[in-house]
Amino acid sequence: MIRPPLLRSSVAALILLTLALSLAGCWVPEHYIGRIKIARDGTYTLYLEGTAVQPEALRAMRDLNAEARSGALKPEELKKRQAEALGPILKEIAKLKAEGRVDSANSIGDGRVRFSLIGKWRMDRDVLILRELQEPLTYAVGQDGTVRVRVKDAAPVSKVSALGLTLEGDLSITLAEDIEVLEHNAQKAPSTPTGAYRWHIDARTTQVPYMRLRFPTGAPEPQSSQAQKKLAHH
């Protein structure tokens, strides 16, 4: 709860946040804080940190812990089975770190991961809808030149609820002073031009964060795929 080019991919569709928040792989954000800053040329940066779960690992650890509580497993067997259950998520973390796709990511047990990342992307007016699944923002350019922006992976309420977990997220978006906000669904709007629009995400959230913007020089100019890749550091 999205591409505009990115410096670093999120932990997989999050994150996000995530919290775009786009998290990589099959991770589902659980608790996060996301901060997005959009510049007048359509470039934007994202900082995201929090915890996420890997559904398969979470379910495997739950089943294993239930079996252990029944007394059916000896300590050495429990330790071996725990290592097997968490093996895939540890391998994925190592891969993400090696590729530079996250700044930090560590298993905290039970199929959960604590992560942080910072990335930079750029909107492109030739891309009317999301081009790549790992972008934090989806956007569309209207006929009037305004840009509709959604933080697509900020509110995965149904996914989190299906796992029996509680979603808590805090997202803010700060805009360059010359960007005009025509519509938004933020719960709190800034009192100054350089302040932040803020959303709190929880189980009651029914809409993803949304804004309609007018950039001072019109919709962001097209970027070549080569330029996008350089910006994304891929």
Helices and strands as residue ranges (DSSP letters): E 28-38, E 43-53, H 55-69, H 75-98, E 104-109, E 112-122, E 137-141, E 147-151, H 157-162, E 168-175, E 180-184, E 196-201, E 210-214, H 225-232
